C-alpha cells in the first residue's frame, strides 16, 4: 500500500474498462463520490477526451464521436517519429495521411 497515492482534493482515475470501441472510466471526484464517465462527458468544468496512439483507431474514433483527442506519438508511430524528435510538423503530416487531426500531441503518456 502506498501512502498518499492519490490526492483526495482532485479528480482521480480509478480504472478504465469496456470494449476498445466503447471505453469507460471510473473516477473519484474531489467530493469523495465516484462517477462512471465516457469520452465526451463533462466533468468538473472540463470534458473527457480520447487518448490513444492509433491514428486509424483512437484518433479517428474520437473524430467520429465528435470529441477532442490526444495522440501519444511514442506509441505505434514511434519508429516514424523518432528520427526527427517528434516534431509537431511530422506528427501533423502523418495524421494528415490518415485524414485525422489531434487537438493535443504528446511523445508519451506518463502516469504520476
N, C-alpha and C positions, 0 to 999 in steps of 0.2 A: 504494500500500500504506500502510495506517495502522499505525503502531507502537502496540503495546499496545491494539489494538482490542477484544480480549476479555480478560477476567480469567480466567486459566488455573486459578485456585483455586476457581472457581464453575461451576455448570452454565450452558452457553451454547447458545442456539438457533442451529443452523446453517442450517436451512431447513425449509419446510413443503411438502408435496406430496400428491398424491392428488385424488380427486374431492371436490367440495364436501360430499357426504354421508358421506365416509369419509376425512377428512384425517389425515395422519400427519406426524410431525416427526422430524428428525434432530437429536439434541442431543449435545454434547460434555460428558462428565462431568468432575468435578474431578480424577479419577484419570487422565485422558487418553484413556479409552475413549469410543467413540461408541455410541449406542444409538438405535434407532428406537422411537418411542412414539406412542400414540394417546390420545385423550381417555379419561380414566378410569384409565389406567395409573398405577401407583405408582412414584415415583422419588425417591430421596434423602429419604425420610420424608414426602413430600407426594404429591399426586395431580394429574395433568394435568387441567386444566379446559378447558371450551369458552369461547371468546371470540368475540363477534360483535355485530353491530348490528341483526340482524333478529329481532324477536320471534317471527314465524311460522316462521322457518327455524332460525336459530342457537340461540335460547333454547329453543324447543320441541323441537328435535332433541336438545339436551342433556338435557332432561327425559325424553324417550323413552329415552335411553341410561342414565338414572339417575345422571348426573354433574352437578356444580356448573357454573354458568355465570356469566360476567361480561358484562354488557351495556355496549357502548360507545354511550352515549346520543347522542353527537355525530355518529353515522353517519346512517343513513336516517331517524332520528327527530329530527334536529336542528331542523327547522323547527317541530315541535310543542313542542320543549323550550326553544328559545331565549328565548321571551317571559318565562319565569319563572326563568331562570338555572339550568336543570337541577335543579330542586328534587327531592329524593327522593320527595316525595308525588306529584308529577306523573309521575315515572318509574313508580312502583308502580301508579298509576291506569291509565296507558297499557298496561303489561304485563297488568294485570287484564282489560283489554278483549280481549286475545288469549288469556286464560286461562293465562298463564305467570308464573313468578317467576324472578328472577335473584338469586343469592346476593350478587354484587357488582355495582356500577354505577360506571362512570367516564365523565366527559364526553368524553374522547378517549383514544386509545392513543398514547403517545409512546414511541418506542424510543430508548434511550440506551446 
